[in-house]
Amino acid sequence: MDSLCELCRGICCEYLITPWRLIKNWNWWELHTVGKVHEGFVVAVRCRNLTTEGRCSDYENRPVNCREFEPGSPDCLELIRLRRPEIVEKVEALLEART
């Protein structure tokens, strides 16, 4: 598991980003989401495979969208800023050390 993932403890498994292009009823989305990121609305939907330690209990069989979500990507960083602001500095330092 990526050290960034260990730091944030699975935020991408607690929230779903619904792309703007899929939005039909803006008023409903405005009322039922926890925020916005550059890709779309953020909806709180905790994955049933996310353990209390922030790990996937079925990592080998995770779906394609989980496999394609990049740790440190713009969506990852926006979720962290939105829902885990207390770790933003640590995340940025970790990403800086990678470059």
Beta strands, then each sheet from edge to edge (+ up, - down):
strand 1: 15-19
strand 2: 35-37
strand 3: 40-44
sheet 1: 1+ 3- 2+
end
